[in-house]
Amino acid sequence: MELQEALSVALDFERKVRDHYAQSARRTQDPQGHKVFATLAREEQGHVDYLESRLAEWRARGEITAAPLTTVLPPVAWIQAEAGKAAARTGASQRPAGALPEMDFLKEALELEHKTSGFYRSLVAQLASSHRELFARFLEIEDGHVLIVQAEIDALAGHGHWFDFMEFSLEQ
């Protein structure tokens, strides 16, 4: 895949995910769910803005710079460290039963994030080495999104997992 096509397809992915999060934020009744979806929508809008700027630069100059891509979310290493802390805690927290529509929003988000991560993973594997850095950063961020969305699903389900670690033990 050529760089211009990769940027255009990446924009399509990011817009789709952004729109899902924005719509979910508008439709959710749960304050925590609204906060999560609104934050992720902002994050994805930042990705759209970034990709649009890279595409404009490519069209204007025939080359791009891999300008730093920031994120409003914590890095994967922090998420994993927090998971270790959560594993040591006891007692699961559960959101109210009225939050169930958010579960559908989260499951769809998880599917979108997996597809987006897969797309970036394939770009990193097949693009010329000079363009990999740009998409490798996206892959790192999107993998973090997968972890966060999964953590929200686990918390909403109230089955005692947070970031894939058990929050409590039935054997006490």
Residue pairs with C-beta under 8 A, 6 or more apart in sequence:
1 9
1 123
1 126
1 127
3 58
3 64
3 127
3 128
3 131
4 55
4 58
4 59
6 123
6 127
6 131
6 135
7 51
7 54
7 55
7 58
8 55
9 119
10 51
10 119
10 120
10 123
10 135
10 138
11 48
11 51
11 52
11 55
13 115
13 116
13 119
14 44
14 47
14 48
14 51
14 116
15 44
15 48
16 112
17 40
17 44
17 109
17 112
17 113
17 116
18 41
18 44
18 45
18 47
18 48
20 105
20 108
20 109
20 112
21 37
21 38
21 40
21 41
21 44
21 109
22 37
22 38
22 41
24 33
24 37
24 102
24 105
24 109
25 34
25 37
25 38
25 41
27 101
27 105
28 34
28 37
28 99
28 101
28 102
28 105
29 98
29 99
29 101
30 95
30 96
30 98
30 99
30 102
32 95
33 95
33 99
33 102
33 105
33 152
33 156
36 148
36 152
37 105
37 109
39 72
39 73
40 73
40 109
40 145
40 148
40 149
42 72
43 71
43 72
43 73
43 141
43 145
46 70
46 71
46 72
47 69
47 138
47 141
50 67
50 69
53 67
54 64
54 67
54 134
57 63
57 64
57 65
58 64
64 131
64 134
66 133
66 134
66 137
69 134
69 137
69 138
69 141
71 141
71 144
73 141
73 144
73 145
73 148
74 82
74 144
75 140
75 144
76 140
76 143
76 144
76 147
79 144
79 147
79 148
79 151
79 163
80 147
80 163
82 163
83 162
83 163
83 164
83 165
84 165
86 162
86 163
86 165
86 167
87 162
87 165
87 166
87 167
89 167
89 168
90 167
90 168
90 169
91 167
91 168
92 158
92 159
92 160
92 167
92 168
93 155
93 158
93 167
94 155
94 156
94 158
95 102
95 155
95 156
95 158
99 156
102 156
103 153
103 156
103 157
106 149
106 152
106 153
106 156
107 153
109 149
110 146
110 149
110 150
110 153
113 142
113 145
113 146
113 149
114 146
116 142
116 145
117 139
117 142
117 143
117 145
117 146
120 135
120 136
120 138
120 139
120 142
121 139
123 132
123 135
123 139
124 132
124 135
124 136
124 139
127 135
147 163
150 163
150 164
151 162
151 163
154 161
154 162
154 163
154 164
155 162
160 166
160 167
160 168
161 167
